[in-house]
């Protein structure tokens, strides 16, 4: 990586940086005034303003405000806190050294801070690429089976005209189920693509948790009418900043995971409640639970490769759970899973404030 900084970052300006600069610099001036009122001795202003320059350089972007802080600090020390007071005297002994020292502090700090931020962005991009690669591996691994089943079922129906009607229906139902699974894979991939688009930011709006849970439960009931779903929400309206479509996708994935891989699942409980500064969502089932070997890799997209193939032909939902984690983390939340004495419980938490993770 080149050591040069992008031109648009060298002297970038923003209202946020201006406010930080004003707050820190004015605090330094006020502190020095108080110190001079308490003690007539000189020399305290230099370390205070060096610290101010350091903080401004650290918490603002680029070189603009760090350099400006160094210049104004040297001028301020000369004019306000050095005898003769309230007058400029550029012939003071050591003045050039003071100026160069503070300017050097600001430039070095700005450079180090900007490079640290660049490294953080590079690390985030690397993690994003790892996630995408894992998802692609998961999709390429899982998508072959349903496509093969669809082609095989439809070919059998078309090539065997005297096949009994009951067998035709069974084959077509299998093809329909496989096609529905592929549709859900595409929905998950679209969600990932939507979040990975650098030009599209996650748009969060206050949404009623009750409505999002109800929509997910209604959609789930159409596919799994035999599984009973109960929804529990607080008496008071719970508004949560979220992208409702993506969070509904999370709930749909978790509900489907409970129904298909719980095997013996007959009941699922959906609930949402405030938990401090977060809203807590729970999907709890009464199925067989999560195999212990799968828990460490449940959300990282590698589950379909670490778990042995299922004898009943059921595919793993590693992709769906990876999407759940990606969506929840994009909202600034957390997600976890655990086994209970009877079934499993998935819990994810979303912040109740609209503040985004940086």
Phi, psi and omega in degrees: 000138181290145179281350181283144179268147176301144183300326182286353178257349185295310182226050180289147180238137174209154180298323179300313180295323179297317180294320177297315179301311182298317182297313183289315183294316179295324177296320178295317178298314181298319180296317180295323177297316179296319179294322179291325177293328181276333183212126183282354181292149180262169175109345182282337186293322184301306181296327179296316182285331173299317177297320179298316178299318180299314181293317179297317179296325182288319189260004173243164182264142176075194185260347191304300188282331175294316178294318178298321179296320179297314181297311182292329179293316179296317179295318181296318178298318181294317189276320189259320194247011177233135179292136001283131185293149180056038177205147180272138176216095184275006178264006181298143179295130177085001183298314178302321180294320178299314180299311183294324180297311182292323177295319178297319178301314183295315183293317179295316181295317178300317181296314180296318181296316181295320179293323177298317179295322177296319179295322178296318178296319179296320179296319178296319179294323178296317178297322179296319180293323178297318180296317180297319179296319178296320179294319179296319177298317181297317181294313181298329180285318187272338190280341181295316186299310180295323179296318178296320180294319179297313180297317181295317182293312181293324178295320179297317180296317183288324186269353180235080184295333181269014179295136180305147184300323181296320179289323175301314181298318180297317179295318180293324176296321177297317179297320178297316180298319179294321179295321178297322178295319178297323177299319180291326174298315179297320178300318178295318179295322177296323178296316179296316180298320180297318180285332182276354180285117183294339182270354182238114179272152177294123181260113181254131176234147176299119180237146177286122181300325181299320181290320180293317178296319180296320179295317179294319180294320180295316179296320181293320184298331179295326182270329183231070183294340182281344181265123181278130179241126175246139182246128180235124180224160180294158177296321178278147181298127180254106178263127183235126175295120184197165164268105190300323181296318181290319180292325174297325176297319177300311181297320179297317178297317181291321177297315180295320178300317180294320183287317185279311187266351171286341176062303182261014184293127174238342181222140175227135179248122175257134179211155176216140181201151176290145179218084184068235179273009183234161168254129184255127179248135182231133171240110186237132181237170179248031182277204185279351181091185184255126177304137185301327182291340183267341184303317182296337185242024189296323187248003188262006176084359181258002185299322183292344181259334181274331181275142178290156180299145180277138181291338182266007177083003180286136180270159179280155180253034179303321179297312181299320180287328174296320177296320177304311181297317181298318181293314181296317179295324177296335176274359182084020183249189180226157179219144179208164179223151177206155175272146175247177177298329179224090178104200183223160180224127174253132182231129171228148185237135178241139179295142179276349174264160183272008181293130180273152171289138179269000000 
